[in-house]
């Protein structure tokens, strides 16, 4: 299972988009609060569309509560401060659980946590003067790198809803 952890996210539209991505990839979403918005926020629901019905997720009230269930030494922390590229890690073992943590849009992951687990930090390359990418885009990039290395195990690689030859048959 691939777990996507959002540490105190601030923008409901980002969370809705991430919920959709997590649902579409059969991953698991973990949200650590407190939040600055409600789960019934209309921008969260609009971004998540009908994918939210099948979403597997858990909410934790605090980082301390989350860390009771998850070993901080087995988490990959996505941060602009890392020297390691997200693509340099091996995620190919489909039996092994992977947990990626993403920080708040404004402040990221607590620096103390990053310093304690610096070898498990990773960054997404950007131009030198860029501060960050959109949170939802960052989740998609990292998540799909892990899925690619796992050869998209468990995911359909062809059109299932309308048929794999839909374009050829379309009038």
N, C-alpha and C positions, 0 to 999 in steps of 0.2 A: 504494500500500500504506500502511496505517496501522500504525505501530509503537507498541507500548506497552512502555515501559521501566520496570522495577522496580529501583530502587536499593536493594540489600541488604535485601530484605523480611524480616520477622521472624516472621510468623504463617503457618504452612502452610495454614490454612483460607482465609485471604485470597488466597493465591497460587492455590489450587485453584479458588476462585470466579472469579478473574481469568482463569485458563487456560480455564475454561468460556466466559466472555464473549468472550475473544479468538478462541477456536475458532468460536463461533457467529456471529461477525461477519467471519470470514475475514481477521482481522488477524494481525499478527506480534508475538510476545512476546519481549522481551529481558529477561533477568534478570542483574543485576550482583551478584556475590558479594563477599565470602564470605557464605554463608548460616548461619543458626543451626539449621537442620534439614536433613534428608535428602530427596531427591526421592521416596523410597519411603515417606514419612510417611503414615500411614493417614488423617489428617484432610485432607491435601492431595488424596489420591486420592478420598476420599468427597466432597469439595466439587467436584472436577473431573468426577466421574462418568465416563462412557464418552467424553466429549468429548476427553479427553487423547490418545486414539489418533490423532486428526486434527490435533493441535496443531502449529503451525509456531512453533518457538522456537529461541533460541540463548542459551547461558549464557556469560558472561564472568567471569573470576576477579576482575577489578578494574575500577574506573572508568577507569584509564589504558589498559587493554587495550581497553575499549569505545570510548574516544575516538580510538583509532587507526583505527577503521572508520566512525565517525559524526562529522560536523562539528558541534561544539557550538553553532555559530551557527545551525543549522537545526533545533534542538530546542526544543520548548515545555516549559517547566519548571512543573509544577503545585505551587504553594506558597501557604500562607496569608499570606505576606509580600508578595505582589504587589499592585499597584494596578490591574492589568488583569483584567477578567473573562474567563473562559474562553469565554464566548459572544460576545465582541467581536472575535474573530479570524475571518478568512475561510478556511475549509477547503474551499471548494466545488469546486476544481479536482481532478477525479477522476484526472488523470494524475500529479499531484504527490504525492510521498511526504510523509507527515506523521509526525513522531516526538514522542510525549508522554512525558515522564519524570515518574515519581512517586517520592517519597522513602520512607524507612523509616517505619514506624508511629510510632516513638518520637522520631526526630530529623529526619526529612525529608531533603531534598537538601542536600549541603554548601553552606553559606552563601557561600563563596568562589565557587563555580560560579554561584550565583544572582546575586551582585553583578556578575560578569563579563558576564552575559547578561540583565540586568534587563529589557530591552525584550521579551524572549521569555518572561518569567514570566507566570503567570496564576493566578487564584484562583477558587474556588467560593464564592459569597456564603453567609454564615452569620450568625447573630445575633452581636452584638459579643463576648459572653463565651464563645463556643464556640471550642475549640482546633482541632478537626479533625473531619472525617467519617471513616467507615470507608474504608479504602484501596480495597477492592473496589467499594464504592458510588461512590467518586470516579472510579475508572477508567471505570465504566459511564456516569456522567454526561458526562464529557468525550468519551469515545469516541462515544457516541450523538449528541452535538451535531455532531461532525464528520461522522458518517454521515447525519444529518438534512440538513445543508447539502449533502451530495453526493446527496441524494434517495435515500438507501439503495441506491446503485449496487451491483449485484451481489448484493443480498440479496432474499430473497423477502418480499413484503409481503402474502402471503396464506398460508393453511394448505395446505401441500403434502403432508404425511404422511397425514392423514385426509381430505383433500379440502376445498376452500374452502367447500362447502355442508354441512359436517359437522353443524353445529348444527341446520340445518333438517331433516336426514334422521335425526338421532339419535332413537331410540325412548324 
